Amino acid sequence: MSKKMILSCNDCGSRNYVVPTKNSQSTIRFTVKKFCKQCNAHTEHKQTI
C-alpha cells in the first residue's frame, strides 16, 4: 500500500493536493509549483508531514 503525500501552499498554508507516493523513506521534502485556489495564482507547494 502506498502512502499519500499532502502538498500545502507556501503563501497561504492551505492543503490543496494529495499525491500518492511509493517511496516513503525519502528525507527530502517534495516541492512543486501548482495552482492554489485560495491565492488564485501559481505558487510553490511543499510536502507536509
C-alpha positions as CSV (number, residue, x, y, z in Angstrom):
1,M,0.0,0.0,0.0
2,S,1.4,3.4,-1.0
3,K,1.3,6.4,1.4
4,K,-0.2,9.7,0.5
5,M,1.7,12.9,0.3
6,I,-0.1,16.1,1.1
7,L,1.0,19.4,-0.5
8,S,0.4,22.7,1.1
9,C,0.8,26.2,-0.3
10,N,3.8,28.2,0.9
11,D,1.9,31.6,0.8
12,C,-1.5,30.9,2.4
13,G,-0.8,27.4,4.0
14,S,-3.9,25.7,2.6
15,R,-3.6,22.0,1.9
16,N,-4.7,21.6,-1.7
17,Y,-3.3,18.4,-3.2
18,V,-3.0,14.8,-2.2
19,V,-0.4,12.8,-4.3
20,P,0.2,9.0,-3.9
21,T,3.8,8.0,-3.5
22,K,5.8,4.8,-3.3
23,N,9.0,5.9,-1.6
24,S,8.2,6.9,2.0
25,Q,11.8,6.6,3.1
26,S,12.9,9.9,1.4
27,T,14.1,12.6,3.8
28,I,13.9,15.4,1.2
29,R,10.6,17.3,1.1
30,F,8.9,17.4,-2.3
31,T,8.4,21.0,-3.7
32,V,6.4,21.8,-6.9
33,K,4.7,24.8,-8.4
34,K,0.9,24.3,-8.5
35,F,-2.2,26.4,-8.8
36,C,-3.7,27.4,-5.4
37,K,-7.5,28.1,-5.4
38,Q,-7.2,30.3,-2.3
39,C,-4.4,32.6,-3.7
40,N,-5.8,32.3,-7.3
41,A,-2.2,32.0,-8.6
42,H,0.6,29.5,-9.3
43,T,2.6,29.2,-6.1
44,E,5.1,26.7,-4.6
45,H,3.6,23.8,-2.7
46,K,5.7,21.8,-0.2
47,Q,5.1,18.3,1.2
48,T,3.7,18.3,4.7
49,I,4.3,15.6,7.3
